[in-house]
Amino acid sequence: MNKNIVLQFDAVQMVSQVWINGHDLGKQFLGYVTFEYDITEYLNPAGEENVIAVKAYSSKNSARRYAGKEF
C-alpha cells in the first residue's frame, strides 16, 4: 500500500520556511492560514530519525494579531 505523509500547519504568523532532513520545502507568506507539505519523498528510511525545522519571520512592527475564534 502506497501512502503519502503530509506535514500540516494550522497557522504560522507571518512568513514561514520549513525544512525536513535539510531539504527546503518552501515558504508561506500568509499568517493564520492552513498549509501543508507532502514530505513522503524526503523521509529517512524506517528507523532513522527525521528532523523538521521551521523558521518564522515576523516584523516587530506588524500590527496584525489574532483575536481568536468566536463561538
All heavy atoms as TSV, in Angstrom:
chain	resi	resn	atom	element	x	y	z
A	1	MET	N	N	0.842	-1.178	0.000
A	1	MET	CA	C	0.000	0.000	0.000
A	1	MET	C	C	0.888	1.243	0.000
A	1	MET	O	O	1.753	1.388	0.850
A	1	MET	CB	C	-0.904	-0.012	1.239
A	1	MET	CG	C	-1.707	1.254	1.377
A	1	MET	SD	S	-2.631	1.397	2.914
A	1	MET	CE	C	-3.851	0.141	2.692
A	2	ASN	N	N	0.687	2.111	-0.948
A	2	ASN	CA	C	1.437	3.364	-1.000
A	2	ASN	C	C	0.711	4.420	-0.184
A	2	ASN	O	O	-0.501	4.582	-0.304
A	2	ASN	CB	C	1.581	3.844	-2.437
A	2	ASN	CG	C	2.496	2.950	-3.241
A	2	ASN	OD1	O	3.326	2.246	-2.680
A	2	ASN	ND2	N	2.348	2.978	-4.542
A	3	LYS	N	N	1.467	5.112	0.646
A	3	LYS	CA	C	0.903	6.179	1.472
A	3	LYS	C	C	1.740	7.430	1.297
A	3	LYS	O	O	2.947	7.352	1.099
A	3	LYS	CB	C	0.909	5.791	2.950
A	3	LYS	CG	C	-0.013	4.678	3.310
A	3	LYS	CD	C	0.005	4.444	4.813
A	3	LYS	CE	C	-0.921	3.318	5.183
A	3	LYS	NZ	N	-0.955	3.100	6.632
A	4	ASN	N	N	1.089	8.567	1.389
A	4	ASN	CA	C	1.795	9.845	1.419
A	4	ASN	C	C	1.742	10.377	2.839
A	4	ASN	O	O	0.726	10.248	3.521
A	4	ASN	CB	C	1.153	10.856	0.474
A	4	ASN	CG	C	1.495	10.576	-0.967
A	4	ASN	OD1	O	2.025	9.525	-1.295
A	4	ASN	ND2	N	1.202	11.510	-1.831
A	5	ILE	N	N	2.842	10.979	3.265
A	5	ILE	CA	C	2.912	11.599	4.580
A	5	ILE	C	C	2.906	13.104	4.369
A	5	ILE	O	O	3.727	13.642	3.617
A	5	ILE	CB	C	4.197	11.184	5.330
A	5	ILE	CG1	C	4.331	9.665	5.384
A	5	ILE	CG2	C	4.235	11.813	6.714
A	5	ILE	CD1	C	3.223	8.959	6.120
A	6	VAL	N	N	1.964	13.767	5.018
A	6	VAL	CA	C	1.788	15.205	4.849
A	6	VAL	C	C	2.024	15.901	6.183
A	6	VAL	O	O	1.532	15.460	7.218
A	6	VAL	CB	C	0.367	15.523	4.327
A	6	VAL	CG1	C	0.126	17.010	4.251
A	6	VAL	CG2	C	0.153	14.869	2.965
A	7	LEU	N	N	2.783	16.987	6.137
A	7	LEU	CA	C	3.027	17.826	7.305
A	7	LEU	C	C	2.103	19.030	7.174
A	7	LEU	O	O	2.212	19.802	6.223
A	7	LEU	CB	C	4.495	18.252	7.309
A	7	LEU	CG	C	5.006	19.066	8.480
A	7	LEU	CD1	C	4.875	18.280	9.773
A	7	LEU	CD2	C	6.451	19.449	8.232
A	8	GLN	N	N	1.158	19.181	8.111
A	8	GLN	CA	C	0.161	20.244	8.025
A	8	GLN	C	C	0.336	21.238	9.175
A	8	GLN	O	O	0.528	20.841	10.321
A	8	GLN	CB	C	-1.250	19.683	8.070
A	8	GLN	CG	C	-2.318	20.755	7.975
A	8	GLN	CD	C	-3.726	20.190	7.982
A	8	GLN	OE1	O	-3.942	19.021	7.680
A	8	GLN	NE2	N	-4.685	21.006	8.337
A	9	PHE	N	N	0.233	22.511	8.837
A	9	PHE	CA	C	0.290	23.587	9.816
A	9	PHE	C	C	-1.053	24.303	9.821
A	9	PHE	O	O	-1.588	24.637	8.769
A	9	PHE	CB	C	1.382	24.601	9.450
A	9	PHE	CG	C	2.773	24.039	9.536
A	9	PHE	CD1	C	3.324	23.340	8.468
A	9	PHE	CD2	C	3.533	24.204	10.678
A	9	PHE	CE1	C	4.603	22.818	8.539
A	9	PHE	CE2	C	4.811	23.677	10.762
A	9	PHE	CZ	C	5.343	22.980	9.696
A	10	ASP	N	N	-1.578	24.559	11.006
A	10	ASP	CA	C	-2.820	25.331	11.098
A	10	ASP	C	C	-2.549	26.803	10.830
A	10	ASP	O	O	-3.380	27.489	10.252
A	10	ASP	CB	C	-3.476	25.165	12.462
A	10	ASP	CG	C	-4.072	23.772	12.642
A	10	ASP	OD1	O	-4.370	23.124	11.618
A	10	ASP	OD2	O	-4.217	23.328	13.785
A	11	ALA	N	N	-1.385	27.276	11.250
A	11	ALA	CA	C	-1.000	28.672	11.006
A	11	ALA	C	C	0.401	28.919	11.540
A	11	ALA	O	O	0.811	28.309	12.519
A	11	ALA	CB	C	-1.976	29.625	11.696
A	12	VAL	N	N	1.122	29.798	10.878
A	12	VAL	CA	C	2.410	30.310	11.357
A	12	VAL	C	C	2.408	31.789	11.018
A	12	VAL	O	O	2.281	32.162	9.858
A	12	VAL	CB	C	3.614	29.614	10.671
A	12	VAL	CG1	C	4.920	30.212	11.157
A	12	VAL	CG2	C	3.597	28.111	10.912
A	13	GLN	N	N	2.525	32.639	12.016
A	13	GLN	CA	C	2.423	34.079	11.760
A	13	GLN	C	C	3.744	34.643	11.347
A	13	GLN	O	O	4.715	34.511	12.030
A	13	GLN	CB	C	1.862	34.818	12.980
A	13	GLN	CG	C	1.765	36.299	12.839
A	13	GLN	CD	C	0.921	36.774	11.671
A	13	GLN	OE1	O	0.252	36.018	11.004
A	13	GLN	NE2	N	0.978	38.037	11.381
A	14	MET	N	N	3.875	35.235	10.469
A	14	MET	CA	C	3.889	35.897	9.181
A	14	MET	C	C	4.548	34.966	8.175
A	14	MET	O	O	3.886	34.048	7.746
A	14	MET	CB	C	4.561	37.245	9.243
A	14	MET	CG	C	3.682	38.314	9.890
A	14	MET	SD	S	2.083	38.599	9.112
A	14	MET	CE	C	2.464	39.326	7.579
A	15	VAL	N	N	5.778	35.194	7.816
A	15	VAL	CA	C	6.429	34.378	6.786
A	15	VAL	C	C	7.095	33.177	7.451
A	15	VAL	O	O	7.802	33.327	8.437
A	15	VAL	CB	C	7.488	35.199	6.021
A	15	VAL	CG1	C	8.177	34.339	4.980
A	15	VAL	CG2	C	6.860	36.428	5.391
A	16	SER	N	N	6.851	31.989	6.908
A	16	SER	CA	C	7.486	30.792	7.466
A	16	SER	C	C	8.265	30.057	6.380
A	16	SER	O	O	7.943	30.154	5.198
A	16	SER	CB	C	6.442	29.852	8.063
A	16	SER	OG	O	5.593	29.346	7.046
A	17	GLN	N	N	9.289	29.343	6.822
A	17	GLN	CA	C	10.071	28.496	5.935
A	17	GLN	C	C	10.239	27.164	6.648
A	17	GLN	O	O	10.481	27.129	7.858
A	17	GLN	CB	C	11.425	29.130	5.636
A	17	GLN	CG	C	12.200	28.408	4.565
A	17	GLN	CD	C	13.360	29.238	4.033
A	17	GLN	OE1	O	13.679	30.305	4.550
A	17	GLN	NE2	N	13.991	28.734	2.994
A	18	VAL	N	N	10.088	26.061	5.902
A	18	VAL	CA	C	10.091	24.732	6.505
A	18	VAL	C	C	11.089	23.832	5.781
A	18	VAL	O	O	11.170	23.842	4.554
A	18	VAL	CB	C	8.672	24.103	6.449
A	18	VAL	CG1	C	8.657	22.732	7.104
A	18	VAL	CG2	C	7.638	25.014	7.097
A	19	TRP	N	N	11.829	23.041	6.580
A	19	TRP	CA	C	12.774	22.057	6.044
A	19	TRP	C	C	12.490	20.704	6.678
A	19	TRP	O	O	12.030	20.632	7.810
A	19	TRP	CB	C	14.213	22.419	6.415
A	19	TRP	CG	C	14.743	23.681	5.863
A	19	TRP	CD1	C	15.479	23.844	4.727
A	19	TRP	CD2	C	14.630	24.984	6.435
A	19	TRP	NE1	N	15.819	25.166	4.562
A	19	TRP	CE2	C	15.311	25.890	5.593
A	19	TRP	CE3	C	14.000	25.482	7.572
A	19	TRP	CZ2	C	15.391	27.246	5.861
A	19	TRP	CZ3	C	14.068	26.843	7.834
A	19	TRP	CH2	C	14.764	27.703	6.983
A	20	ILE	N	N	12.804	19.637	5.953
A	20	ILE	CA	C	12.849	18.301	6.533
A	20	ILE	C	C	14.131	17.639	6.050
A	20	ILE	O	O	14.439	17.630	4.852
A	20	ILE	CB	C	11.620	17.432	6.208
A	20	ILE	CG1	C	11.756	16.088	6.922
A	20	ILE	CG2	C	11.415	17.256	4.719
A	20	ILE	CD1	C	10.486	15.341	7.115
A	21	ASN	N	N	14.902	17.163	7.008
A	21	ASN	CA	C	16.172	16.498	6.719
A	21	ASN	C	C	17.054	17.319	5.784
A	21	ASN	O	O	17.689	16.793	4.877
A	21	ASN	CB	C	15.916	15.097	6.149
A	21	ASN	CG	C	15.171	14.232	7.125
A	21	ASN	OD1	O	15.364	14.333	8.335
A	21	ASN	ND2	N	14.299	13.381	6.628
A	22	GLY	N	N	17.051	18.626	5.996
A	22	GLY	CA	C	17.891	19.527	5.220
A	22	GLY	C	C	17.302	19.950	3.891
A	22	GLY	O	O	17.863	20.803	3.203
A	23	HIS	N	N	16.168	19.400	3.484
A	23	HIS	CA	C	15.533	19.768	2.222
A	23	HIS	C	C	14.549	20.915	2.456
A	23	HIS	O	O	13.647	20.803	3.282
A	23	HIS	CB	C	14.803	18.576	1.605
A	23	HIS	CG	C	14.138	18.905	0.306
A	23	HIS	ND1	N	14.829	18.942	-0.874
A	23	HIS	CD2	C	12.874	19.252	0.032
A	23	HIS	CE1	C	14.001	19.291	-1.839
A	23	HIS	NE2	N	12.803	19.483	-1.306
A	24	ASP	N	N	14.723	22.003	1.724
A	24	ASP	CA	C	13.856	23.176	1.842
A	24	ASP	C	C	12.513	22.869	1.182
A	24	ASP	O	O	12.438	22.659	-0.025
A	24	ASP	CB	C	14.523	24.369	1.158
A	24	ASP	CG	C	13.775	25.671	1.344
A	24	ASP	OD1	O	12.675	25.667	1.929
A	24	ASP	OD2	O	14.300	26.706	0.903
A	25	LEU	N	N	11.455	22.829	1.981
A	25	LEU	CA	C	10.119	22.544	1.452
A	25	LEU	C	C	9.457	23.775	0.866
A	25	LEU	O	O	8.575	23.669	0.027
A	25	LEU	CB	C	9.231	21.967	2.553
A	25	LEU	CG	C	9.682	20.618	3.120
A	25	LEU	CD1	C	8.816	20.239	4.306
A	25	LEU	CD2	C	9.659	19.544	2.049
A	26	GLY	N	N	9.852	24.962	1.332
A	26	GLY	CA	C	9.278	26.181	0.784
A	26	GLY	C	C	8.949	27.206	1.847
A	26	GLY	O	O	9.188	27.014	3.029
A	27	LYS	N	N	8.383	28.310	1.363
A	27	LYS	CA	C	7.976	29.417	2.226
A	27	LYS	C	C	6.479	29.641	2.102
A	27	LYS	O	O	5.888	29.406	1.051
A	27	LYS	CB	C	8.689	30.715	1.835
A	27	LYS	CG	C	10.146	30.750	2.193
A	27	LYS	CD	C	10.734	32.112	1.864
A	27	LYS	CE	C	12.201	32.158	2.251
A	27	LYS	NZ	N	12.781	33.471	1.929
A	28	GLN	N	N	5.896	30.131	3.174
A	28	GLN	CA	C	4.491	30.532	3.202
A	28	GLN	C	C	4.479	31.993	3.624
A	28	GLN	O	O	5.110	32.357	4.610
A	28	GLN	CB	C	3.714	29.676	4.195
A	28	GLN	CG	C	2.280	30.054	4.390
A	28	GLN	CD	C	1.449	30.021	3.145
A	28	GLN	OE1	O	1.046	31.066	2.654
A	28	GLN	NE2	N	1.201	28.859	2.607
A	29	PHE	N	N	3.796	32.831	2.863
A	29	PHE	CA	C	3.848	34.271	3.083
A	29	PHE	C	C	2.617	34.841	3.775
A	29	PHE	O	O	2.538	36.036	3.982
A	29	PHE	CB	C	4.074	34.997	1.753
A	29	PHE	CG	C	5.422	34.702	1.163
A	29	PHE	CD1	C	5.592	33.678	0.254
A	29	PHE	CD2	C	6.535	35.428	1.548
A	29	PHE	CE1	C	6.835	33.392	-0.279
A	29	PHE	CE2	C	7.788	35.150	1.033
A	29	PHE	CZ	C	7.935	34.126	0.115
A	30	LEU	N	N	1.667	34.008	4.122
A	30	LEU	CA	C	0.454	34.496	4.783
A	30	LEU	C	C	0.335	33.888	6.171
A	30	LEU	O	O	0.398	32.675	6.323
A	30	LEU	CB	C	-0.788	34.124	3.961
A	30	LEU	CG	C	-0.845	34.690	2.553
A	30	LEU	CD1	C	-2.016	34.085	1.797
A	30	LEU	CD2	C	-0.949	36.202	2.585
A	31	GLY	N	N	0.154	34.712	7.172
A	31	GLY	CA	C	-0.046	34.210	8.525
A	31	GLY	C	C	-1.488	33.795	8.719
A	31	GLY	O	O	-2.388	34.212	7.995
A	32	TYR	N	N	-1.723	32.944	9.697
A	32	TYR	CA	C	-3.061	32.486	10.078
A	32	TYR	C	C	-3.803	31.836	8.926
A	32	TYR	O	O	-4.984	32.070	8.724
A	32	TYR	CB	C	-3.877	33.639	10.670
A	32	TYR	CG	C	-3.191	34.275	11.844
A	32	TYR	CD1	C	-2.911	35.631	11.859
A	32	TYR	CD2	C	-2.808	33.524	12.943
A	32	TYR	CE1	C	-2.275	36.217	12.933
A	32	TYR	CE2	C	-2.167	34.101	14.024
A	32	TYR	CZ	C	-1.909	35.448	14.005
A	32	TYR	OH	O	-1.288	36.016	15.068
A	33	VAL	N	N	-3.102	31.027	8.156
A	33	VAL	CA	C	-3.729	30.261	7.090
A	33	VAL	C	C	-3.183	28.835	7.157
A	33	VAL	O	O	-2.015	28.620	7.478
A	33	VAL	CB	C	-3.468	30.892	5.704
A	33	VAL	CG1	C	-2.008	30.888	5.346
A	33	VAL	CG2	C	-4.283	30.206	4.626
A	34	THR	N	N	-4.028	27.845	6.920
A	34	THR	CA	C	-3.597	26.451	6.936
A	34	THR	C	C	-2.815	26.143	5.668
A	34	THR	O	O	-3.202	26.560	4.579
A	34	THR	CB	C	-4.822	25.525	7.038
A	34	THR	OG1	O	-5.510	25.827	8.244
A	34	THR	CG2	C	-4.409	24.064	7.042
A	35	PHE	N	N	-1.701	25.413	5.816
A	35	PHE	CA	C	-0.927	24.989	4.651
A	35	PHE	C	C	-0.261	23.657	4.965
A	35	PHE	O	O	-0.174	23.255	6.115
A	35	PHE	CB	C	0.110	26.047	4.244
A	35	PHE	CG	C	1.138	26.364	5.294
A	35	PHE	CD1	C	2.381	25.753	5.267
A	35	PHE	CD2	C	0.873	27.296	6.289
A	35	PHE	CE1	C	3.337	26.052	6.227
A	35	PHE	CE2	C	1.821	27.611	7.251
A	35	PHE	CZ	C	3.063	26.981	7.222
A	36	GLU	N	N	0.171	22.970	3.913
A	36	GLU	CA	C	0.777	21.651	4.112
A	36	GLU	C	C	1.831	21.370	3.056
A	36	GLU	O	O	1.850	21.984	1.993
A	36	GLU	CB	C	-0.289	20.557	4.103
A	36	GLU	CG	C	-1.045	20.436	2.813
A	36	GLU	CD	C	-2.177	19.423	2.896
A	36	GLU	OE1	O	-2.829	19.316	3.947
A	36	GLU	OE2	O	-2.405	18.740	1.876
A	37	TYR	N	N	2.702	20.411	3.413
A	37	TYR	CA	C	3.747	19.933	2.510
A	37	TYR	C	C	3.706	18.416	2.490
A	37	TYR	O	O	3.617	17.788	3.542
A	37	TYR	CB	C	5.136	20.377	2.977
A	37	TYR	CG	C	5.338	21.861	2.993
A	37	TYR	CD1	C	5.342	22.573	4.191
A	37	TYR	CD2	C	5.557	22.566	1.816
A	37	TYR	CE1	C	5.542	23.942	4.207
A	37	TYR	CE2	C	5.757	23.938	1.825
A	37	TYR	CZ	C	5.754	24.618	3.027
A	37	TYR	OH	O	5.951	25.972	3.043
A	38	ASP	N	N	3.802	17.827	1.315
A	38	ASP	CA	C	3.939	16.377	1.189
A	38	ASP	C	C	5.414	16.060	1.402
A	38	ASP	O	O	6.267	16.462	0.613
A	38	ASP	CB	C	3.484	15.914	-0.194
A	38	ASP	CG	C	3.511	14.402	-0.352
A	38	ASP	OD1	O	4.224	13.717	0.425
A	38	ASP	OD2	O	2.847	13.905	-1.264
A	39	ILE	N	N	5.727	15.365	2.490
A	39	ILE	CA	C	7.124	15.106	2.847
A	39	ILE	C	C	7.552	13.667	2.542
A	39	ILE	O	O	8.663	13.262	2.874
A	39	ILE	CB	C	7.384	15.426	4.335
A	39	ILE	CG1	C	6.514	14.561	5.245
A	39	ILE	CG2	C	7.158	16.905	4.605
A	39	ILE	CD1	C	6.849	14.687	6.723
A	40	THR	N	N	6.700	12.907	1.892
A	40	THR	CA	C	6.925	11.478	1.657
A	40	THR	C	C	8.307	11.184	1.086
A	40	THR	O	O	9.040	10.343	1.601
A	40	THR	CB	C	5.845	10.919	0.709
A	40	THR	OG1	O	4.557	11.269	1.207
A	40	THR	CG2	C	5.967	9.411	0.583
A	41	GLU	N	N	8.686	11.880	0.031
A	41	GLU	CA	C	9.948	11.567	-0.655
A	41	GLU	C	C	11.193	12.020	0.100
A	41	GLU	O	O	12.307	11.632	-0.253
A	41	GLU	CB	C	9.962	12.136	-2.067
A	41	GLU	CG	C	9.954	13.662	-2.129
A	41	GLU	CD	C	9.919	14.166	-3.562
A	41	GLU	OE1	O	10.975	14.131	-4.225
A	41	GLU	OE2	O	8.839	14.589	-3.998
A	42	TYR	N	N	11.025	12.814	1.157
A	42	TYR	CA	C	12.169	13.336	1.899
A	42	TYR	C	C	12.408	12.624	3.227
A	42	TYR	O	O	13.338	12.962	3.953
A	42	TYR	CB	C	11.992	14.836	2.143
A	42	TYR	CG	C	11.687	15.585	0.879
A	42	TYR	CD1	C	10.472	16.214	0.696
A	42	TYR	CD2	C	12.620	15.645	-0.148
A	42	TYR	CE1	C	10.182	16.882	-0.476
A	42	TYR	CE2	C	12.339	16.311	-1.335
A	42	TYR	CZ	C	11.118	16.930	-1.486
A	42	TYR	OH	O	10.840	17.586	-2.649
A	43	LEU	N	N	11.557	11.649	3.556
A	43	LEU	CA	C	11.696	10.929	4.814
A	43	LEU	C	C	12.872	9.952	4.755
A	43	LEU	O	O	13.150	9.359	3.711
A	43	LEU	CB	C	10.412	10.166	5.138
A	43	LEU	CG	C	9.196	11.030	5.449
A	43	LEU	CD1	C	7.962	10.153	5.588
A	43	LEU	CD2	C	9.425	11.855	6.700
A	44	ASN	N	N	13.532	9.795	5.892
A	44	ASN	CA	C	14.617	8.819	6.004
A	44	ASN	C	C	14.026	7.418	6.089
A	44	ASN	O	O	12.876	7.242	6.486
A	44	ASN	CB	C	15.463	9.115	7.243
A	44	ASN	CG	C	16.316	10.346	7.056
A	44	ASN	OD1	O	16.778	10.637	5.962
A	44	ASN	ND2	N	16.517	11.083	8.134
A	45	PRO	N	N	14.824	6.412	5.753
A	45	PRO	CA	C	14.343	5.025	5.859
A	45	PRO	C	C	13.884	4.710	7.279
A	45	PRO	O	O	14.305	5.352	8.239
A	45	PRO	CB	C	15.574	4.198	5.489
A	45	PRO	CG	C	16.454	5.113	4.707
A	45	PRO	CD	C	16.196	6.484	5.248
A	46	ALA	N	N	13.047	3.702	7.396
A	46	ALA	CA	C	12.488	3.297	8.696
A	46	ALA	C	C	13.589	3.121	9.732
A	46	ALA	O	O	14.637	2.540	9.451
A	46	ALA	CB	C	11.705	2.004	8.543
A	47	GLY	N	N	13.361	3.642	10.899
A	47	GLY	CA	C	14.321	3.513	11.983
A	47	GLY	C	C	15.288	4.676	12.101
A	47	GLY	O	O	15.937	4.842	13.126
A	48	GLU	N	N	15.422	5.489	11.052
A	48	GLU	CA	C	16.309	6.655	11.108
A	48	GLU	C	C	15.506	7.882	11.518
A	48	GLU	O	O	14.347	8.032	11.156
A	48	GLU	CB	C	16.968	6.905	9.752
A	48	GLU	CG	C	17.994	5.876	9.379
A	48	GLU	CD	C	18.760	6.245	8.116
A	48	GLU	OE1	O	19.007	7.449	7.897
A	48	GLU	OE2	O	19.077	5.333	7.348
A	49	GLU	N	N	16.146	8.764	12.266
A	49	GLU	CA	C	15.497	9.983	12.739
A	49	GLU	C	C	15.243	10.959	11.593
A	49	GLU	O	O	16.069	11.114	10.694
A	49	GLU	CB	C	16.391	10.651	13.786
A	49	GLU	CG	C	15.793	11.897	14.390
A	49	GLU	CD	C	16.687	12.483	15.467
A	49	GLU	OE1	O	17.657	13.163	15.099
A	49	GLU	OE2	O	16.409	12.251	16.643
A	50	ASN	N	N	14.098	11.618	11.621
A	50	ASN	CA	C	13.774	12.698	10.692
A	50	ASN	C	C	13.807	14.006	11.469
A	50	ASN	O	O	13.357	14.066	12.603
A	50	ASN	CB	C	12.380	12.495	10.088
A	50	ASN	CG	C	12.349	11.317	9.146
A	50	ASN	OD1	O	12.893	11.381	8.053
A	50	ASN	ND2	N	11.725	10.237	9.578
A	51	VAL	N	N	14.351	15.052	10.851
A	51	VAL	CA	C	14.453	16.348	11.508
A	51	VAL	C	C	13.624	17.365	10.730
A	51	VAL	O	O	13.828	17.574	9.532
A	51	VAL	CB	C	15.925	16.822	11.579
A	51	VAL	CG1	C	16.012	18.198	12.209
A	51	VAL	CG2	C	16.762	15.814	12.353
A	52	ILE	N	N	12.673	17.991	11.431
A	52	ILE	CA	C	11.832	19.035	10.851
A	52	ILE	C	C	12.232	20.352	11.488
A	52	ILE	O	O	12.331	20.458	12.711
A	52	ILE	CB	C	10.345	18.753	11.121
A	52	ILE	CG1	C	9.934	17.440	10.451
A	52	ILE	CG2	C	9.482	19.911	10.635
A	52	ILE	CD1	C	8.572	16.941	10.867
A	53	ALA	N	N	12.484	21.357	10.645
A	53	ALA	CA	C	12.837	22.692	11.140
A	53	ALA	C	C	11.869	23.711	10.551
A	53	ALA	O	O	11.533	23.644	9.372
A	53	ALA	CB	C	14.269	23.043	10.747
A	54	VAL	N	N	11.422	24.634	11.400
A	54	VAL	CA	C	10.505	25.687	10.976
A	54	VAL	C	C	11.068	27.020	11.449
A	54	VAL	O	O	11.419	27.176	12.618
A	54	VAL	CB	C	9.090	25.495	11.581
A	54	VAL	CG1	C	8.158	26.614	11.135
A	54	VAL	CG2	C	8.536	24.134	11.213
A	55	LYS	N	N	11.147	27.973	10.527
A	55	LYS	CA	C	11.597	29.319	10.880
A	55	LYS	C	C	10.461	30.277	10.567
A	55	LYS	O	O	9.878	30.231	9.488
A	55	LYS	CB	C	12.837	29.696	10.076
A	55	LYS	CG	C	13.414	31.042	10.465
A	55	LYS	CD	C	14.730	31.281	9.756
A	55	LYS	CE	C	15.344	32.588	10.223
A	55	LYS	NZ	N	16.657	32.811	9.585
A	56	ALA	N	N	10.128	31.138	11.531
A	56	ALA	CA	C	9.064	32.122	11.337
A	56	ALA	C	C	9.669	33.519	11.379
A	56	ALA	O	O	10.424	33.843	12.294
A	56	ALA	CB	C	8.006	31.977	12.420
A	57	TYR	N	N	9.358	34.309	10.375
A	57	TYR	CA	C	9.815	35.688	10.305
A	57	TYR	C	C	8.622	36.579	10.631
A	57	TYR	O	O	7.601	36.520	9.966
A	57	TYR	CB	C	10.272	36.055	8.886
A	57	TYR	CG	C	11.295	35.146	8.279
A	57	TYR	CD1	C	10.908	34.002	7.586
A	57	TYR	CD2	C	12.643	35.434	8.363
A	57	TYR	CE1	C	11.845	33.168	7.001
A	57	TYR	CE2	C	13.586	34.603	7.782
A	57	TYR	CZ	C	13.178	33.477	7.100
A	57	TYR	OH	O	14.100	32.655	6.523
A	58	SER	N	N	8.746	37.401	11.647
A	58	SER	CA	C	7.653	38.301	11.997
A	58	SER	C	C	8.243	39.662	12.342
A	58	SER	O	O	9.116	39.769	13.198
A	58	SER	CB	C	6.868	37.755	13.187
A	58	SER	OG	O	5.764	38.573	13.462
A	59	SER	N	N	7.768	40.679	11.681
A	59	SER	CA	C	8.247	42.031	11.914
A	59	SER	C	C	7.741	42.530	13.257
A	59	SER	O	O	6.574	42.342	13.602
A	59	SER	CB	C	7.749	42.960	10.803
A	59	SER	OG	O	7.979	44.294	11.148
A	60	LYS	N	N	8.619	43.172	14.014
A	60	LYS	CA	C	8.161	43.720	15.298
A	60	LYS	C	C	7.208	44.893	15.090
A	60	LYS	O	O	6.516	45.300	15.995
A	60	LYS	CB	C	9.350	44.132	16.159
A	60	LYS	CG	C	10.183	45.259	15.611
A	60	LYS	CD	C	11.323	45.563	16.557
A	60	LYS	CE	C	12.192	46.681	15.985
A	60	LYS	NZ	N	13.296	46.993	16.863
A	61	ASN	N	N	7.156	45.407	13.869
A	61	ASN	CA	C	6.239	46.497	13.554
A	61	ASN	C	C	4.903	46.003	13.017
A	61	ASN	O	O	4.047	46.795	12.669
A	61	ASN	CB	C	6.873	47.434	12.519
A	61	ASN	CG	C	8.118	48.107	13.062
A	61	ASN	OD1	O	8.187	48.415	14.240
A	61	ASN	ND2	N	9.113	48.293	12.223
A	62	SER	N	N	4.728	44.696	12.964
A	62	SER	CA	C	3.491	44.129	12.445
A	62	SER	C	C	2.336	44.449	13.387
A	62	SER	O	O	2.418	44.226	14.587
A	62	SER	CB	C	3.624	42.615	12.294
A	62	SER	OG	O	2.396	42.071	11.881
A	63	ALA	N	N	1.247	44.938	12.817
A	63	ALA	CA	C	0.087	45.309	13.627
A	63	ALA	C	C	-0.960	44.204	13.650
A	63	ALA	O	O	-1.978	44.330	14.316
A	63	ALA	CB	C	-0.530	46.595	13.073
A	64	ARG	N	N	-0.731	43.121	12.910
A	64	ARG	CA	C	-1.723	42.045	12.862
A	64	ARG	C	C	-1.683	41.232	14.142
A	64	ARG	O	O	-0.640	40.938	14.679
A	64	ARG	CB	C	-1.440	41.131	11.678
A	64	ARG	CG	C	-1.716	41.816	10.364
A	64	ARG	CD	C	-1.741	40.825	9.278
A	64	ARG	NE	N	-2.884	39.939	9.492
A	64	ARG	CZ	C	-3.224	38.984	8.663
A	64	ARG	NH1	N	-2.545	38.781	7.582
A	64	ARG	NH2	N	-4.255	38.210	8.901
A	65	ARG	N	N	-2.835	40.851	14.593
A	65	ARG	CA	C	-2.933	39.936	15.729
A	65	ARG	C	C	-4.176	39.100	15.553
A	65	ARG	O	O	-5.136	39.496	14.899
A	65	ARG	CB	C	-2.973	40.670	17.065
A	65	ARG	CG	C	-4.215	41.448	17.318
A	65	ARG	CD	C	-4.180	42.051	18.729
A	65	ARG	NE	N	-5.461	42.645	19.048
A	65	ARG	CZ	C	-6.497	41.997	19.559
A	65	ARG	NH1	N	-6.408	40.715	19.824
A	65	ARG	NH2	N	-7.636	42.587	19.795
A	66	TYR	N	N	-4.165	37.931	16.153
A	66	TYR	CA	C	-5.278	37.006	16.049
A	66	TYR	C	C	-6.148	37.149	17.293
A	66	TYR	O	O	-5.660	36.967	18.404
A	66	TYR	CB	C	-4.756	35.578	15.907
A	66	TYR	CG	C	-5.821	34.536	15.816
A	66	TYR	CD1	C	-6.708	34.544	14.747
A	66	TYR	CD2	C	-5.952	33.564	16.787
A	66	TYR	CE1	C	-7.690	33.572	14.645
A	66	TYR	CE2	C	-6.932	32.587	16.702
A	66	TYR	CZ	C	-7.796	32.603	15.622
A	66	TYR	OH	O	-8.762	31.646	15.529
A	67	ALA	N	N	-7.389	37.494	17.097
A	67	ALA	CA	C	-8.300	37.726	18.219
A	67	ALA	C	C	-8.963	36.453	18.710
A	67	ALA	O	O	-9.676	36.457	19.706
A	67	ALA	CB	C	-9.354	38.744	17.813
A	68	GLY	N	N	-8.771	35.356	18.015
A	68	GLY	CA	C	-9.389	34.093	18.402
A	68	GLY	C	C	-10.695	33.859	17.679
A	68	GLY	O	O	-11.213	34.734	17.009
A	69	LYS	N	N	-11.207	32.640	17.828
A	69	LYS	CA	C	-12.473	32.284	17.187
A	69	LYS	C	C	-13.630	32.671	18.092
A	69	LYS	O	O	-13.552	32.543	19.292
A	69	LYS	CB	C	-12.536	30.783	16.927
A	69	LYS	CG	C	-11.581	30.309	15.881
A	69	LYS	CD	C	-11.760	28.814	15.657
A	69	LYS	CE	C	-10.812	28.302	14.626
A	69	LYS	NZ	N	-10.965	26.874	14.391
A	70	GLU	N	N	-14.698	33.131	17.466
A	70	GLU	CA	C	-15.915	33.409	18.210
A	70	GLU	C	C	-16.848	32.233	18.076
A	70	GLU	O	O	-16.996	31.675	17.000
A	70	GLU	CB	C	-16.592	34.673	17.689
A	70	GLU	CG	C	-15.784	35.931	17.982
A	70	GLU	CD	C	-16.526	37.182	17.561
A	70	GLU	OE1	O	-17.770	37.177	17.561
A	70	GLU	OE2	O	-15.848	38.150	17.217
A	71	PHE	N	N	-17.444	31.816	19.165
A	71	PHE	CA	C	-18.364	30.681	19.121
A	71	PHE	C	C	-19.766	31.129	19.426
A	71	PHE	O	O	-20.030	32.015	20.122
A	71	PHE	CB	C	-17.941	29.604	20.128
A	71	PHE	CG	C	-16.619	28.994	19.781
A	71	PHE	CD1	C	-15.439	29.444	20.348
A	71	PHE	CD2	C	-16.544	27.966	18.848
A	71	PHE	CE1	C	-14.232	28.869	20.044
A	71	PHE	CE2	C	-15.338	27.386	18.531
A	71	PHE	CZ	C	-14.174	27.838	19.118
